[in-house]
């Protein structure tokens, strides 16, 4: 019988960014968090598994059927009164906001592993995309993926734990109250 697993040879992967905050998932909430962190001076990197931003509202057409209320400036950008609500307008507005605030991002990329420092704290991620595998180092990782798969890879979410997409859970860590300084 053939082996069910193979060992990968040791290899060097390129580090494409040193960020203060890595955000996995390009949801409306994660983009808002990225913009706020960038405004506070953090170096932010957003990883989208889809080929666009706004994966939680564009792919579901929620922008068509739900009235957007509030005065958040991001809402005014993605839902302007003088334009039709189309996926393109939403995606382009989110992308423009990231570009305008110097937030780095990649589309069509998947987090495949979480890196840990000597203290066994998450310190970065390995991503895979059409260019191969790369490393993004960071001090804080925010998991905005639909199934909390990055938190699961980091050992932070187990069956029965609470997260926004998994019922009945317990919060294991308190989020930082300030933005970390640049990565060493």
SEZATOR-649231 format. One record per residue: y, x, z of N, C-alpha, C in turn; residue number from 1. Coordinates in steps of 0.2 Angstrom, whole numbers. Each point is the difference from the previous one (the first is absolute). Layout:
<pts>
Y, X, Z, Y, X, Z, Y, X, Z, NUM
...
</pts>
This chain:
<pts>
-6, 4, 0, 6, -4, 0, 6, 4, 0, 1
5, -2, -4, 6, 4, -1, 5, 0, 7, 2
3, 5, 1, 5, 0, 6, 5, -6, -1, 3
2, -3, 5, 5, -5, 0, 7, 3, 1, 4
1, 6, 2, 6, 3, 1, 0, 7, -3, 5
6, 2, -2, 1, 7, -2, 6, 3, 4, 6
-1, 7, 1, 5, 4, 3, 5, 2, -5, 7
7, -1, 1, 5, 3, -4, 1, 7, 2, 8
1, 4, -5, 2, 7, 2, 7, 0, 3, 9
1, 5, 4, 7, 1, 3, 4, 2, -6, 10
6, -3, 1, 5, 1, -5, 7, 0, 2, 11
5, 2, -3, 7, 0, 2, 3, -6, -4, 12
4, -4, 4, 4, -5, -3, 7, 1, 0, 13
4, -2, -5, 7, 1, 1, 4, -4, 4, 14
4, 3, 4, 5, -4, 5, 6, -2, -5, 15
0, -7, -1, 6, -2, -4, 6, -2, 4, 16
-1, -1, 6, 6, -2, 4, -1, 1, 7, 17
5, 2, 4, 1, 0, 7, 5, -5, 2, 18
-3, -5, 3, 5, -6, 2, 0, -1, 7, 19
5, -4, 3, 0, -2, 7, -4, -6, 0, 20
0, -4, -5, -4, -7, 1, -3, -1, -7, 21
-7, -1, 1, -4, -2, -6, -2, -8, 1, 22
2, -3, -6, -2, -8, 1, -5, -1, -6, 23
-6, -2, 2, -5, -2, -4, 0, -8, -1, 24
2, -2, -6, 1, -7, -2, 7, -1, -2, 25
1, -4, -5, 7, -1, -3, 1, -7, 1, 26
0, -3, 6, 1, -7, 1, 8, -1, 1, 27
2, -6, 0, 7, -1, 1, 2, 3, 7, 28
-4, -1, 5, 2, 2, 7, 0, 8, 0, 29
-5, 3, -3, 0, 7, 0, 5, 4, -4, 30
2, -4, -5, 6, 3, -4, 6, -1, 4, 31
1, -5, 4, 6, -1, 4, 0, 5, 6, 32
-6, 2, 3, -1, 5, 5, 2, 7, -3, 33
-2, 1, -6, 1, 7, -4, 8, 0, -1, 34
3, -5, -2, 7, 0, -1, 4, 2, 7, 35
-2, -4, 5, 3, 1, 6, -1, 7, 3, 36
-6, 2, 0, -1, 7, 2, 4, 5, -4, 37
0, -1, -7, 4, 5, -4, 8, 0, 2, 38
2, -6, 1, 7, -1, 3, 1, 4, 6, 39
-5, 0, 4, 1, 4, 7, -1, 7, -1, 40
-1, 2, -6, -1, 8, -1, -7, 2, -1, 41
-5, -4, 0, -7, 2, -1, -2, 2, -7, 42
-4, 4, -1, -3, 2, -6, -6, -5, -1, 43
0, -4, -4, -6, -6, -1, -3, 1, -6, 44
-7, -1, 0, -4, 0, -6, -4, -7, 0, 45
0, -4, -5, -3, -6, -1, -6, 1, -5, 46
-6, -3, 2, -6, 1, -4, -2, -7, -2, 47
1, -2, -7, -2, -7, -2, -7, 1, -4, 48
-5, -4, 2, -6, 0, -4, 1, -4, -6, 49
5, -5, -1, 1, -3, -6, 5, 4, -4, 50
1, -2, -6, 4, 3, -5, 7, -2, 1, 51
2, -3, 6, 7, -3, 1, 1, -1, 7, 52
6, -1, 2, 2, -2, 7, 0, -7, 1, 53
0, -2, 6, -1, -7, 2, -6, -3, -1, 54
-6, 3, 1, -7, -2, -1, -1, -6, 4, 55
3, -2, 5, -2, -6, 4, 4, -6, -3, 56
5, 1, -4, 4, -6, -2, -1, -1, -8, 57
0, 6, -4, -1, -1, -7, -6, -2, -2, 58
-6, 3, 2, -6, -2, -2, -2, -7, 2, 59
3, -3, 5, -2, -6, 3, 5, -6, -3, 60
5, 2, -3, 5, -4, -3, 4, -4, 6, 61
0, 3, 6, 3, -3, 5, 8, -1, -1, 62
3, 5, -4, 7, -1, -1, 2, -6, -4, 63
-5, -3, -3, 2, -6, -4, 0, -6, 4, 64
-4, -1, 5, -1, -6, 4, 2, 0, 7, 65
2, 5, 3, 3, 0, 6, 8, 2, 0, 66
3, -5, 3, 8, 1, 1, 1, 6, 5, 67
4, 5, -3, 2, 6, 5, 6, -2, 3, 68
0, 1, 7, 5, -2, 4, 2, 7, 4, 69
6, 0, 2, 3, 6, 4, 5, 3, -4, 70
3, 5, 4, 5, 4, -3, -1, 7, -1, 71
-7, 2, 0, -2, 7, -1, 3, 3, -7, 72
3, 5, 0, 2, 3, -7, -5, 1, -5, 73
-6, 2, 3, -6, 0, -5, -2, -6, -4, 74
1, -6, 4, -2, -6, -3, 5, -2, -6, 75
7, 2, 2, 5, -1, -5, -2, 4, -7, 76
-2, 6, 1, -2, 4, -6, -6, -2, -4, 77
-5, -3, 4, -6, -2, -4, 0, -7, -2, 78
4, -4, 3, 1, -7, -2, 7, -2, -1, 79
3, 4, -5, 7, -2, -2, 1, -7, -2, 80
5, -3, 1, 1, -7, -2, 2, -1, -7, 81
2, 6, -4, 2, -1, -7, -6, 2, -4, 82
-6, 2, 2, -6, 2, -4, -6, -5, 2, 83
-4, 0, -5, -6, -4, 0, -5, 4, 5, 84
-4, -3, 4, -5, 3, 4, -6, 2, -4, 85
0, 6, -2, -6, 3, -4, -3, 6, 4, 86
-7, 1, -1, -2, 6, 3, 3, 6, -2, 87
2, 1, -6, 4, 6, -2, 6, 1, 4, 88
4, -5, 1, 7, 0, 4, -2, 2, 7, 89
-5, -2, 3, -2, 1, 7, -2, 8, 0, 90
-4, 2, -4, -3, 6, 0, 5, 5, -1, 91
5, -1, -5, 5, 5, -2, 5, 0, 6, 92
2, -5, 3, 5, 0, 5, -3, 4, 6, 93
-7, -1, 2, -2, 4, 5, -1, 8, -2, 94
-2, 1, -6, 0, 7, -2, 7, 3, 0, 95
5, -3, -2, 7, 2, 0, 3, 2, 7, 96
-2, -5, 4, 2, 2, 7, -3, 6, 3, 97
-6, 1, -2, -4, 7, 3, 4, 6, -4, 98
1, -1, -6, 3, 6, -4, 7, 1, 3, 99
4, -5, 1, 7, 1, 2, 0, 3, 7, 100
-5, -1, 4, 0, 3, 7, -5, 7, 0, 101
-2, 2, -5, -4, 6, -1, -6, 0, 4, 102
-3, -6, 0, -7, -1, 2, -5, 2, -5, 103
-4, 5, 1, -6, 2, -5, -5, -6, 0, 104
-3, -1, -5, -6, -4, -1, -4, 1, -6, 105
-6, -2, 1, -5, 0, -5, -4, -6, -1, 106
-1, -2, -7, -3, -6, -1, -8, 1, -2, 107
-4, -5, 0, -7, 1, -1, -3, 6, 3, 108
1, 0, 7, -3, 6, 4, -3, -3, 6, 109
-6, 3, 2, -4, -3, 5, -1, 6, 5, 110
1, -2, 7, -1, 4, 5, -7, 1, 1, 111
-3, 6, 0, -7, 1, 0, -2, 3, 6, 112
4, 3, 4, -1, 3, 6, 6, 1, 5, 113
-1, 1, 6, 6, 1, 5, -1, 7, 3, 114
5, 4, 0, 0, 7, 2, 2, -1, 8, 115
-3, 5, 4, 2, 0, 7, 2, 7, 1, 116
5, 1, 5, 2, 6, 3, -4, 3, 5, 117
1, 5, 3, -4, 3, 6, 0, -4, 6, 118
4, -5, 1, 0, -4, 6, -4, -7, -2, 119
-3, 0, -6, -3, -6, -3, 4, -6, -1, 120
6, 1, -2, 5, -5, -1, 1, 0, -8, 121
0, -6, -3, 1, 0, -7, 6, 4, -2, 122
-1, 4, -6, 5, 4, -2, 1, 0, -7, 123
-3, -4, -4, 1, -1, -7, -6, -4, -3, 124
0, 0, -7, -5, -4, -3, -2, 4, -7, 125
-6, -1, -2, -2, 2, -6, 0, -6, -5, 126
3, 0, -6, 1, -5, -4, -4, 2, -7, 127
-2, -5, -3, -3, 1, -7, 3, -5, -5, 128
1, 3, -6, 3, -4, -5, -2, 4, -7, 129
3, -2, -5, -2, 3, -7, 1, 7, 0, 130
4, 3, 4, 1, 7, 0, -5, 4, 5, 131
-4, -4, 3, -5, 3, 4, 2, -1, 8, 132
-2, 5, 4, 1, -1, 7, 6, 4, 2, 133
4, -3, 4, 6, 4, 3, 1, -1, 8, 134
4, 4, 3, 1, -1, 7, 7, -2, 1, 135
1, -5, 4, 7, -1, 3, 0, 1, 7, 136
4, 5, 3, 0, 1, 7, 6, -4, 3, 137
-1, -3, 6, 5, -4, 4, -1, 0, 7, 138
5, -2, 4, -1, -1, 7, -2, -7, 2, 139
2, -5, -4, -2, -7, 1, -3, -3, -6, 140
-5, -4, 1, -3, -3, -5, 0, -8, 1, 141
3, -4, -4, 0, -7, 1, -4, -3, -5, 142
-5, -4, 2, -5, -3, -4, 2, -7, -2, 143
2, -1, -6, 2, -7, -2, -5, -2, -5, 144
-6, 2, 0, -5, -2, -5, -3, -6, 3, 145
-2, -4, -5, -3, -7, 2, -5, 0, 5, 146
-5, 5, -1, -6, 0, 5, 1, 5, 5, 147
6, 3, 1, 1, 5, 5, -5, 6, -1, 148
-2, 1, -6, -5, 5, -1, 2, 7, 2, 149
7, 2, 0, 2, 7, 2, -1, 0, 7, 150
2, -5, 4, -1, 0, 7, -8, 1, 2, 151
-4, -4, -4, -7, 1, 1, -3, 7, -1, 152
3, 3, -6, -2, 7, -1, 2, 5, 6, 153
6, -2, 3, 2, 5, 5, -3, -2, 7, 154
-4, -5, 0, -4, -2, 6, 4, -4, 5, 155
6, -3, -3, 4, -4, 5, -2, -7, 0, 156
-3, -3, -5, -2, -7, 0, -8, 0, -1, 157
-3, -4, 5, -7, -1, 0, -1, -7, -1, 158
-7, -2, -1, -1, -7, 0, 2, -4, 6, 159
3, -5, -1, 3, -4, 6, 6, 2, 3, 160
3, 6, -3, 7, 2, 2, 5, -5, -4, 161
6, 0, 3, 5, -4, -3, 4, 4, -5, 162
2, -3, -6, 5, 3, -4, 2, -6, -4, 163
5, 0, -4, 3, -6, -3, -5, -3, -5, 164
-5, 3, -3, -5, -3, -4, -7, -1, 3, 165
-1, 3, 6, -6, -1, 3, 1, -4, 7, 166
-3, -6, 0, 1, -4, 6, -3, 3, 7, 167
2, -2, 6, -2, 2, 6, 0, 7, 2, 168
6, 3, 0, 0, 7, 1, 5, 3, 5, 169
-1, 6, 2, 4, 3, 5, 4, 6, -3, 170
6, 0, 2, 5, 5, -2, -2, 7, 3, 171
-2, 5, -3, -2, 6, 3, 6, 5, 1, 172
5, 0, -4, 5, 5, 1, 7, -3, -1, 173
5, 2, 4, 7, -2, 0, 3, 4, -6, 174
4, -4, -4, 4, 3, -5, 5, 4, 2, 175
2, 5, -3, 6, 5, 2, 6, -4, 0, 176
5, 2, 5, 6, -4, 1, 6, 4, -4, 177
-2, 6, -3, 5, 3, -3, -3, 3, -6, 178
4, 2, -5, -2, 4, -6, -2, 7, 1, 179
-6, 3, -1, -1, 7, 1, 4, 4, -4, 180
2, 6, 2, 3, 5, -4, -4, 3, -5, 181
3, 4, -5, -4, 2, -6, -7, 4, 2, 182
-4, -1, -4, -7, 3, 1, 1, 8, 0, 183
-4, 3, 4, 0, 7, 1, -5, 3, -5, 184
</pts>
